[in-house]
Amino acid sequence: MTTQEQVRKWLCYALGVLPIWLAETQVLNRVPLFGVIPVLLPLAAVAAALWEGARRGAVFGLCVGLVADATYPGVPGGMTLGLCALGFLTGAMSQYGVRQTYVGYLLCAGASMGLLELARVVWAMFTHLGTLGDVVLVAGKEGLWSLCFTPLIYLLFKGICLRVNAQQGGGAYG
């Protein structure tokens, strides 16, 4: 794949993140469900990693993590490092076991959201943001509400992957 094709491919993935980011920051944050808003950028990073493999998934996760750290309050650099690691793990799982189906994506997305929410709970306990019960309840609601958007995110990134790879004559991990 030429450099120009690579740039085009990753630009398409980046443009795929844009509507997810806009939906999260401009629409869904205005209508919280049960007091929480969904966290969608990690699900986008996981989706791309599912189709692109460990190394590329880590780099894409790093980039999406930078956007997430600029968007979300919390630990500076936490989402950058976290999404890089989750992108790597998801990509490795898709290369060596998990299929690139919706069920495979849902497993990776669920595990990723679980790990992210666990990290947020630990951080909240470390900084005394609330009682353990309250923090776990909010984290659980946020994670489950976020996972409701997996069908849309999966279809968006599957479409991007299939389109760019069909135009370039390559497959996933190519």
C-alpha positions as CSV (number, residue, x, y, z in Angstrom):
1,M,0.0,0.0,0.0
2,T,1.4,3.4,-1.0
3,T,1.9,6.3,1.4
4,Q,-0.9,8.1,-0.3
5,E,-3.3,5.2,0.2
6,Q,-2.3,4.9,3.8
7,V,-3.0,8.6,4.4
8,R,-6.3,8.3,2.7
9,K,-7.2,5.2,4.8
10,W,-6.4,6.8,8.1
11,L,-8.1,10.0,7.1
12,C,-11.3,8.0,6.5
13,Y,-10.9,6.4,10.0
14,A,-10.4,9.9,11.5
15,L,-13.4,11.2,9.7
16,G,-15.3,8.2,11.2
17,V,-14.5,9.4,14.7
18,L,-15.8,12.9,13.9
19,P,-19.6,12.1,14.0
20,I,-19.1,9.9,17.1
21,W,-17.3,12.8,18.9
22,L,-19.9,15.3,17.8
23,A,-22.8,13.1,18.9
24,E,-21.1,12.6,22.3
25,T,-20.1,16.1,22.9
26,Q,-22.9,18.1,21.2
27,V,-26.0,15.9,21.5
28,L,-25.8,13.1,24.0
29,N,-24.2,15.2,26.8
30,R,-27.4,17.3,26.8
31,V,-29.7,14.4,27.4
32,P,-28.2,12.2,30.2
33,L,-29.9,8.9,30.8
34,F,-30.2,8.1,34.5
35,G,-27.7,10.9,35.2
36,V,-24.9,9.7,32.9
37,I,-23.8,10.4,29.4
38,P,-22.1,7.7,27.2
39,V,-18.4,7.6,26.5
40,L,-18.1,6.8,22.8
41,L,-14.5,7.6,21.8
42,P,-13.0,4.5,23.4
43,L,-15.6,2.4,21.4
44,A,-14.4,4.0,18.2
45,A,-10.7,3.2,19.0
46,V,-11.7,-0.4,19.7
47,A,-13.6,-0.7,16.5
48,A,-10.7,0.5,14.3
49,A,-8.3,-1.8,16.2
50,L,-10.6,-4.8,15.6
51,W,-10.1,-4.3,11.8
52,E,-6.5,-3.1,11.7
53,G,-4.6,-5.2,14.1
54,A,-2.4,-4.6,17.2
55,R,0.2,-2.1,16.0
56,R,-2.1,0.1,14.0
57,G,-4.8,-0.3,16.6
58,A,-2.4,1.0,19.2
59,V,-1.4,4.0,17.1
60,F,-5.1,4.8,16.3
61,G,-5.9,4.4,20.0
62,L,-3.1,6.8,20.9
63,C,-4.6,9.4,18.5
64,V,-8.1,8.9,19.7
65,G,-6.9,9.0,23.3
66,L,-5.4,12.5,22.6
67,V,-8.8,13.7,21.5
68,A,-10.4,12.0,24.5
69,D,-8.0,13.6,27.0
70,A,-8.8,17.0,25.4
71,T,-12.5,16.2,25.7
72,Y,-12.9,14.4,29.1
73,P,-12.0,15.7,32.5
74,G,-9.9,13.4,34.6
75,V,-6.4,12.0,34.6
76,P,-4.2,14.0,32.2
77,G,-2.9,11.5,29.7
78,G,-4.9,8.6,31.1
79,M,-7.1,8.2,28.0
80,T,-4.1,8.5,25.7
81,L,-2.2,5.7,27.4
82,G,-5.4,3.7,28.1
83,L,-6.7,3.8,24.5
84,C,-3.3,3.0,23.1
85,A,-3.2,-0.1,25.3
86,L,-6.8,-1.1,24.5
87,G,-6.2,-0.6,20.8
88,F,-3.1,-2.8,21.0
89,L,-5.0,-5.5,23.0
90,T,-8.1,-5.4,20.8
91,G,-5.9,-5.6,17.6
92,A,-4.0,-8.5,19.0
93,M,-7.1,-10.3,20.0
94,S,-8.6,-9.8,16.5
95,Q,-5.4,-11.1,14.9
96,Y,-5.2,-14.2,17.1
97,G,-8.7,-15.3,18.1
98,V,-11.6,-12.9,18.2
99,R,-13.4,-12.7,14.9
100,Q,-14.2,-9.4,13.2
101,T,-17.9,-9.8,13.7
102,Y,-20.3,-7.8,15.8
103,V,-20.1,-10.4,18.6
104,G,-16.3,-10.1,18.5
105,Y,-16.5,-6.3,18.6
106,L,-19.0,-6.4,21.4
107,L,-16.8,-8.7,23.5
108,C,-13.8,-6.4,23.0
109,A,-15.9,-3.2,23.6
110,G,-17.4,-4.7,26.7
111,A,-14.0,-5.7,28.1
112,S,-12.5,-2.3,27.2
113,M,-15.4,-0.4,28.8
114,G,-15.1,-2.6,31.9
115,L,-11.3,-1.8,32.2
116,L,-11.8,1.9,31.6
117,E,-14.6,2.1,34.1
118,L,-12.5,0.2,36.6
119,A,-9.7,2.6,36.1
120,R,-12.1,5.5,36.6
121,V,-13.4,3.9,39.8
122,V,-9.8,3.5,41.1
123,W,-9.0,7.1,40.3
124,A,-12.2,8.3,41.9
125,M,-11.4,6.4,45.1
126,F,-7.8,7.7,45.0
127,T,-9.0,11.3,44.8
128,H,-11.9,10.8,47.1
129,L,-14.6,11.8,44.6
130,G,-17.3,9.8,46.4
131,T,-18.2,6.6,48.1
132,L,-17.3,3.3,46.5
133,G,-20.9,2.4,46.0
134,D,-21.8,5.7,44.3
135,V,-18.8,5.7,42.1
136,V,-19.3,2.0,41.0
137,L,-23.0,2.8,40.3
138,V,-22.2,5.7,38.1
139,A,-19.4,3.8,36.3
140,G,-21.7,0.8,35.7
141,K,-24.5,3.0,34.3
142,E,-22.0,4.9,32.1
143,G,-20.5,1.7,30.7
144,L,-23.8,0.1,30.0
145,W,-25.2,3.3,28.4
146,S,-22.0,3.5,26.2
147,L,-22.3,-0.1,25.1
148,C,-25.8,0.7,23.7
149,F,-24.1,2.5,20.8
150,T,-21.9,-0.5,19.8
151,P,-24.2,-1.5,16.8
152,L,-23.9,1.9,15.2
153,I,-20.1,2.3,15.8
154,Y,-19.4,-1.2,14.6
155,L,-21.4,-0.7,11.4
156,L,-19.7,2.7,10.8
157,F,-16.1,1.3,11.2
158,K,-16.9,-1.9,9.4
159,G,-18.1,0.1,6.4
160,I,-15.0,2.3,6.5
161,C,-12.7,-0.7,6.7
162,L,-14.4,-2.6,3.9
163,R,-14.6,0.4,1.6
164,V,-10.9,1.5,2.0
165,N,-9.6,-2.0,1.7
166,A,-11.8,-2.8,-1.3
167,Q,-10.5,0.4,-3.0
168,Q,-6.9,-0.5,-2.2
169,G,-7.1,-4.2,-3.0
170,G,-6.0,-5.3,0.5
171,G,-7.5,-6.9,3.5
172,A,-7.5,-6.3,7.2
173,Y,-3.9,-6.1,8.6
174,G,-2.7,-5.3,5.1
